[in-house]
């Protein structure tokens, strides 16, 4: 027998942290930062509910901070096991974790420092997709999740051909930058994400038409188009779409500012891995330096600004929102998931008065939303993924979504596939027959 305990990512779309306990092994899958409200900030500072020193290995499914953001804290509190991910995930994690240290530097009690990041990176090993690793009789391999560069599902194989899969985050295939999500069958247990478990995206064709419309209308008003974007994957997809619209002359030529040092560095990683020039075009200006960023405000007329963070919780986008949201000529395009408790969610829900820092900001800008740019699978895709193992599944654990998304998806899986599916609960343990 084995045991699964959900210490994070249960009842929440962020903070993934799952513990597998066997007779000879304790294995973590992901150790991410809880994001959103002030409660999340406090929760990230709490001690782990298990002894980090007792963990033998940690498998990181991908480099988003809600899946890796507490690994340095785990190291600080005594973890010295091996960390495994794909090579691309480790490369990106180095940037993101260093950036997290800078963001938290002003905190009176930062949850970890640069030494902790270096410490966990010293334990970090990489695996190729489908490269099998054996840990005391358990075989582990990464399968392509199609979510972001380097993203993986972690599959655990046991004697008697029993299998358990952790999806991490599943991609919204097809993507212009990534392979499709791998199909996986014959599973006994499945722990799957549910960020969009209760809704579907518009089609890719509709998404692209909407994007062209939003950009053209924003330029037509001679205002600023703000796009809060995740530095990893979303920014790169948006750049490819803007490049195509400009090169095909479907929109007028206007300056495009990539105002995120982190996104600039990650885009360079994409260019190295893909060995292409998918992201560069004449109108693009990369403003890594603060002085260059400040000069954007002096540019009159229509312009496009892509900046982080994607949920408007920090980063340069917040300053741009303070400046441009009161402008009725401006447009803000929300092209990704906005977690509860974030400024992005307030804007998405149509609040006309928001608070940035200590300032009250009246939102007069036009608010647009396109969900199809999400790098997460939607409800139909999630059900389709699970259906590949419908005949063999003993239980599906639905996690990594807001409660209503988890509950809705679990019900769909029960109704449509006839499988035993549960919405996971934080801190609850589940027995596994492995």
Buried (B, 14 or more C-beta within 10 A) or exposed (E): EBBBBBBBBBBBBBBBBBBBBBEEBBBBBBBBBBBBBEEBBEBBEEEBEBEBEEBBBBBBBBBBBBBBBBBBBBBBBEBBBBBBBBBBBBBBBBBBBBBBBEBBEEEEEBBBBBEBBBBBBEBBEBBEBEEEBEBEEBBBBBBBBBBBBBBBBBBBBBEEEBBBBBBBBBBBBEBEBBEEBBEBEEBBBBBBBBBBBBEBBBEBEEBBEBBBEBBEBBBEBEBBBBBBBBBBBBBBBBBBBBBBBBEEEEBEEBBBBBBBBBBBBBBEBBBEBBEEEBBEBEBBBBBBEEEEBEEBBEBEEBBBBBBBBBBBBEBBBBBBBBBBBEBEBBBBBBBBBBBEBBBBBBBBEEBEEBEBEEEEBEBEBBBBBBBBBBBBBBBEBBBBBBBBBBEBBBBBBBBBBBBEBBBBBBBBBBEEBEBEBBBBBBEBEBEBEB
